[in-house]
Amino acid sequence: MSRIYKRSDSNYYWYQNGTFPNRIRKSTGSKDKRVAKLLQDKWDREVILRNQGISVATIDIIKPKLIYLNEIEANKKLSWFKNVKSILNVFVDINPGITNKHITSFFMQEFFAKLRSLNKSPQTIIHYHKVLSSWFDWMVAMRYLLDNPMKNLIRPTLIKVRPRKAFTKKEVYTAINNARIKKDYIFWSLLYKTGLRTKDACTITLNDIDGKYIVKTQNKTDRKVVIPIHKDLQKINFINIMNPNSTGRSRERLKEILPNGDLHTFRHSFASHLEDLGATRWDTKCLLGHKVDDITAQYVKVNVHRLIPLINQL
């Protein structure tokens, strides 16, 4: 039988299992009895498995991370690989030097508490739950872990936010014409007149220009979109106009002019105004690069005022 106890020469709880000469005795490194109890249960399970000839070697978490990413890159879409890589990098950066033996349910609960302290949204945390749980399932299969520590963790409730509203045409040109720096003027014009996401608009290169068209593979979905270049954009240089790391500052400058929107609202405005001018839902879906109509429907805001003459003909 194992036990945890306090020693006179230490502030921490200690763990003991077995009898001499095979006695295991080590510090839990914790002053909290609840934490020590969790470690006791974990170490007891490891002792039982070791006695049955089943054990897990202690390794730096970097090794299974790299092997897993290689598998994901070989078998999944590039967009999913990038997503998983980003999340695992954050996990390792927040927890430097950890091994597979550190990854317990309590450890993961503390990790998600850190994410909340960094103001990560519930939606982002839920996504971290999904990706990390899949990684840990793979680690269990590869014998890097004995069980998945995510099984009994509580996910946050997803809070619904108000959907974005498109800018009016007047608001769009108010923002663009009042831009304080030239880069914002060009960048906001590009977002509104192409409907591209901010990261895609930032990274347009000469290779993406095909005559009078922008042919761009989207970073988020890997889907290619073909967008005619607006006549105003043909007169200005919009190649690599903004460093992707600078879009946050551009967003803040936009909010000084239009507090009720952000850079992505230009994409909603592009879709809504196109359909006002007669574009079909299929046209809008192709230009935005969406897979399904339901997503496009979230972008298009019906101009009720435009429908008044039609309704009056009923």
Contacts in CASP RR format, 6 or more apart in sequence:
PFRMAT RR
TARGET T0000
AUTHOR 0000-0000-0000
METHOD contacts of the structure
MODEL  1
MSRIYKRSDSNYYWYQNGTFPNRIRKSTGSKDKRVAKLLQDKWDREVILR
NQGISVATIDIIKPKLIYLNEIEANKKLSWFKNVKSILNVFVDINPGITN
KHITSFFMQEFFAKLRSLNKSPQTIIHYHKVLSSWFDWMVAMRYLLDNPM
KNLIRPTLIKVRPRKAFTKKEVYTAINNARIKKDYIFWSLLYKTGLRTKD
ACTITLNDIDGKYIVKTQNKTDRKVVIPIHKDLQKINFINIMNPNSTGRS
RERLKEILPNGDLHTFRHSFASHLEDLGATRWDTKCLLGHKVDDITAQYV
KVNVHRLIPLINQL
1 17 0 8 1.000
1 18 0 8 1.000
2 15 0 8 1.000
2 16 0 8 1.000
2 17 0 8 1.000
2 18 0 8 1.000
2 40 0 8 1.000
2 43 0 8 1.000
2 44 0 8 1.000
2 47 0 8 1.000
3 15 0 8 1.000
3 16 0 8 1.000
3 40 0 8 1.000
4 13 0 8 1.000
4 14 0 8 1.000
4 15 0 8 1.000
4 16 0 8 1.000
4 28 0 8 1.000
4 33 0 8 1.000
4 36 0 8 1.000
4 37 0 8 1.000
4 40 0 8 1.000
5 13 0 8 1.000
5 14 0 8 1.000
5 16 0 8 1.000
6 13 0 8 1.000
6 14 0 8 1.000
7 14 0 8 1.000
10 27 0 8 1.000
11 31 0 8 1.000
12 27 0 8 1.000
12 28 0 8 1.000
12 29 0 8 1.000
12 30 0 8 1.000
12 31 0 8 1.000
12 36 0 8 1.000
13 27 0 8 1.000
13 28 0 8 1.000
13 29 0 8 1.000
13 30 0 8 1.000
13 31 0 8 1.000
13 33 0 8 1.000
13 36 0 8 1.000
14 25 0 8 1.000
14 26 0 8 1.000
14 27 0 8 1.000
14 28 0 8 1.000
15 24 0 8 1.000
15 25 0 8 1.000
15 26 0 8 1.000
15 27 0 8 1.000
15 28 0 8 1.000
15 36 0 8 1.000
15 39 0 8 1.000
15 40 0 8 1.000
15 43 0 8 1.000
16 23 0 8 1.000
16 24 0 8 1.000
16 25 0 8 1.000
17 23 0 8 1.000
17 24 0 8 1.000
17 25 0 8 1.000
17 43 0 8 1.000
17 44 0 8 1.000
17 47 0 8 1.000
18 24 0 8 1.000
24 43 0 8 1.000
24 47 0 8 1.000
28 35 0 8 1.000
28 36 0 8 1.000
28 39 0 8 1.000
28 40 0 8 1.000
29 36 0 8 1.000
30 36 0 8 1.000
30 39 0 8 1.000
35 106 0 8 1.000
38 104 0 8 1.000
38 105 0 8 1.000
38 106 0 8 1.000
39 104 0 8 1.000
42 104 0 8 1.000
45 146 0 8 1.000
46 55 0 8 1.000
46 56 0 8 1.000
46 146 0 8 1.000
49 55 0 8 1.000
49 56 0 8 1.000
49 146 0 8 1.000
56 100 0 8 1.000
56 101 0 8 1.000
56 143 0 8 1.000
56 144 0 8 1.000
56 145 0 8 1.000
56 146 0 8 1.000
58 99 0 8 1.000
58 100 0 8 1.000
58 101 0 8 1.000
59 99 0 8 1.000
59 100 0 8 1.000
59 144 0 8 1.000
60 97 0 8 1.000
60 98 0 8 1.000
60 99 0 8 1.000
61 92 0 8 1.000
61 95 0 8 1.000
61 97 0 8 1.000
61 98 0 8 1.000
61 99 0 8 1.000
61 100 0 8 1.000
61 102 0 8 1.000
61 103 0 8 1.000
62 92 0 8 1.000
64 100 0 8 1.000
64 135 0 8 1.000
64 138 0 8 1.000
64 139 0 8 1.000
64 142 0 8 1.000
64 144 0 8 1.000
65 88 0 8 1.000
65 92 0 8 1.000
65 135 0 8 1.000
67 142 0 8 1.000
68 84 0 8 1.000
68 88 0 8 1.000
68 135 0 8 1.000
68 138 0 8 1.000
68 139 0 8 1.000
69 81 0 8 1.000
69 84 0 8 1.000
69 85 0 8 1.000
69 88 0 8 1.000
71 138 0 8 1.000
72 80 0 8 1.000
72 81 0 8 1.000
72 84 0 8 1.000
72 85 0 8 1.000
73 81 0 8 1.000
76 84 0 8 1.000
77 222 0 8 1.000
78 222 0 8 1.000
79 219 0 8 1.000
79 220 0 8 1.000
79 221 0 8 1.000
79 222 0 8 1.000
82 219 0 8 1.000
83 131 0 8 1.000
84 131 0 8 1.000
84 135 0 8 1.000
87 127 0 8 1.000
87 128 0 8 1.000
87 131 0 8 1.000
87 132 0 8 1.000
88 131 0 8 1.000
88 132 0 8 1.000
88 135 0 8 1.000
90 128 0 8 1.000
91 111 0 8 1.000
91 128 0 8 1.000
91 132 0 8 1.000
92 98 0 8 1.000
94 111 0 8 1.000
94 114 0 8 1.000
95 102 0 8 1.000
95 111 0 8 1.000
100 139 0 8 1.000
100 144 0 8 1.000
100 145 0 8 1.000
103 136 0 8 1.000
103 145 0 8 1.000
103 149 0 8 1.000
104 149 0 8 1.000
105 149 0 8 1.000
105 150 0 8 1.000
105 151 0 8 1.000
105 152 0 8 1.000
105 153 0 8 1.000
107 149 0 8 1.000
108 132 0 8 1.000
108 149 0 8 1.000
108 150 0 8 1.000
108 153 0 8 1.000
109 153 0 8 1.000
112 125 0 8 1.000
112 128 0 8 1.000
112 129 0 8 1.000
112 153 0 8 1.000
115 124 0 8 1.000
115 125 0 8 1.000
115 128 0 8 1.000
116 125 0 8 1.000
116 156 0 8 1.000
120 128 0 8 1.000
122 156 0 8 1.000
122 157 0 8 1.000
122 158 0 8 1.000
122 159 0 8 1.000
123 158 0 8 1.000
125 155 0 8 1.000
125 156 0 8 1.000
126 155 0 8 1.000
126 156 0 8 1.000
126 158 0 8 1.000
129 150 0 8 1.000
129 153 0 8 1.000
129 155 0 8 1.000
132 150 0 8 1.000
133 148 0 8 1.000
133 150 0 8 1.000
136 145 0 8 1.000
136 148 0 8 1.000
136 149 0 8 1.000
136 150 0 8 1.000
137 148 0 8 1.000
139 145 0 8 1.000
140 146 0 8 1.000
140 147 0 8 1.000
140 148 0 8 1.000
163 298 0 8 1.000
164 261 0 8 1.000
164 262 0 8 1.000
164 264 0 8 1.000
164 265 0 8 1.000
164 268 0 8 1.000
165 260 0 8 1.000
165 261 0 8 1.000
165 265 0 8 1.000
165 268 0 8 1.000
165 301 0 8 1.000
166 265 0 8 1.000
166 268 0 8 1.000
166 269 0 8 1.000
166 271 0 8 1.000
166 272 0 8 1.000
166 273 0 8 1.000
166 301 0 8 1.000
167 175 0 8 1.000
167 258 0 8 1.000
167 261 0 8 1.000
167 265 0 8 1.000
167 266 0 8 1.000
167 268 0 8 1.000
167 269 0 8 1.000
169 273 0 8 1.000
171 258 0 8 1.000
172 192 0 8 1.000
172 266 0 8 1.000
172 269 0 8 1.000
174 257 0 8 1.000
174 258 0 8 1.000
175 188 0 8 1.000
175 254 0 8 1.000
175 257 0 8 1.000
175 258 0 8 1.000
176 185 0 8 1.000
176 188 0 8 1.000
176 189 0 8 1.000
176 192 0 8 1.000
178 257 0 8 1.000
179 185 0 8 1.000
179 188 0 8 1.000
179 253 0 8 1.000
179 257 0 8 1.000
180 253 0 8 1.000
181 253 0 8 1.000
183 241 0 8 1.000
183 242 0 8 1.000
183 250 0 8 1.000
184 250 0 8 1.000
184 253 0 8 1.000
184 254 0 8 1.000
186 236 0 8 1.000
186 237 0 8 1.000
186 238 0 8 1.000
186 241 0 8 1.000
187 201 0 8 1.000
187 202 0 8 1.000
187 238 0 8 1.000
187 241 0 8 1.000
187 242 0 8 1.000
187 250 0 8 1.000
188 250 0 8 1.000
188 254 0 8 1.000
188 263 0 8 1.000
188 266 0 8 1.000
189 232 0 8 1.000
189 233 0 8 1.000
189 236 0 8 1.000
189 238 0 8 1.000
190 196 0 8 1.000
190 201 0 8 1.000
190 204 0 8 1.000
190 233 0 8 1.000
190 238 0 8 1.000
190 241 0 8 1.000
191 198 0 8 1.000
191 201 0 8 1.000
191 263 0 8 1.000
191 266 0 8 1.000
191 267 0 8 1.000
191 270 0 8 1.000
192 266 0 8 1.000
192 269 0 8 1.000
192 270 0 8 1.000
193 230 0 8 1.000
193 232 0 8 1.000
193 233 0 8 1.000
193 270 0 8 1.000
194 201 0 8 1.000
194 214 0 8 1.000
194 227 0 8 1.000
194 229 0 8 1.000
194 230 0 8 1.000
194 233 0 8 1.000
194 270 0 8 1.000
195 201 0 8 1.000
195 227 0 8 1.000
195 266 0 8 1.000
195 267 0 8 1.000
195 270 0 8 1.000
195 271 0 8 1.000
195 287 0 8 1.000
195 288 0 8 1.000
196 204 0 8 1.000
196 214 0 8 1.000
196 216 0 8 1.000
196 225 0 8 1.000
196 227 0 8 1.000
196 267 0 8 1.000
197 218 0 8 1.000
197 219 0 8 1.000
197 220 0 8 1.000
197 264 0 8 1.000
197 267 0 8 1.000
198 244 0 8 1.000
198 247 0 8 1.000
198 263 0 8 1.000
198 264 0 8 1.000
199 219 0 8 1.000
199 220 0 8 1.000
199 244 0 8 1.000
199 247 0 8 1.000
200 216 0 8 1.000
200 218 0 8 1.000
200 219 0 8 1.000
200 220 0 8 1.000
201 238 0 8 1.000
201 241 0 8 1.000
201 242 0 8 1.000
202 240 0 8 1.000
202 241 0 8 1.000
202 242 0 8 1.000
202 243 0 8 1.000
202 244 0 8 1.000
202 247 0 8 1.000
203 219 0 8 1.000
203 240 0 8 1.000
203 244 0 8 1.000
204 214 0 8 1.000
204 216 0 8 1.000
204 238 0 8 1.000
204 239 0 8 1.000
204 240 0 8 1.000
204 241 0 8 1.000
205 239 0 8 1.000
205 240 0 8 1.000
206 239 0 8 1.000
208 214 0 8 1.000
208 215 0 8 1.000
208 216 0 8 1.000
209 215 0 8 1.000
209 229 0 8 1.000
209 239 0 8 1.000
210 226 0 8 1.000
211 229 0 8 1.000
212 228 0 8 1.000
212 229 0 8 1.000
212 234 0 8 1.000
213 226 0 8 1.000
213 227 0 8 1.000
213 228 0 8 1.000
213 229 0 8 1.000
214 225 0 8 1.000
214 226 0 8 1.000
214 227 0 8 1.000
214 228 0 8 1.000
214 229 0 8 1.000
215 224 0 8 1.000
215 225 0 8 1.000
215 226 0 8 1.000
216 224 0 8 1.000
216 225 0 8 1.000
216 227 0 8 1.000
217 223 0 8 1.000
217 224 0 8 1.000
218 224 0 8 1.000
218 225 0 8 1.000
218 289 0 8 1.000
221 289 0 8 1.000
221 291 0 8 1.000
223 289 0 8 1.000
223 291 0 8 1.000
225 286 0 8 1.000
225 287 0 8 1.000
225 288 0 8 1.000
225 289 0 8 1.000
226 286 0 8 1.000
227 287 0 8 1.000
242 250 0 8 1.000
247 263 0 8 1.000
248 263 0 8 1.000
250 263 0 8 1.000
251 262 0 8 1.000
251 263 0 8 1.000
254 261 0 8 1.000
254 262 0 8 1.000
254 263 0 8 1.000
255 261 0 8 1.000
255 262 0 8 1.000
258 265 0 8 1.000
267 288 0 8 1.000
267 299 0 8 1.000
268 299 0 8 1.000
268 301 0 8 1.000
270 287 0 8 1.000
270 288 0 8 1.000
271 284 0 8 1.000
271 287 0 8 1.000
271 288 0 8 1.000
271 296 0 8 1.000
271 299 0 8 1.000
271 300 0 8 1.000
272 299 0 8 1.000
272 300 0 8 1.000
272 301 0 8 1.000
272 303 0 8 1.000
274 283 0 8 1.000
274 284 0 8 1.000
274 287 0 8 1.000
275 281 0 8 1.000
275 284 0 8 1.000
275 300 0 8 1.000
276 303 0 8 1.000
276 306 0 8 1.000
279 287 0 8 1.000
281 293 0 8 1.000
281 296 0 8 1.000
281 297 0 8 1.000
281 300 0 8 1.000
284 296 0 8 1.000
284 299 0 8 1.000
284 300 0 8 1.000
285 293 0 8 1.000
285 296 0 8 1.000
288 296 0 8 1.000
288 299 0 8 1.000
290 296 0 8 1.000
END
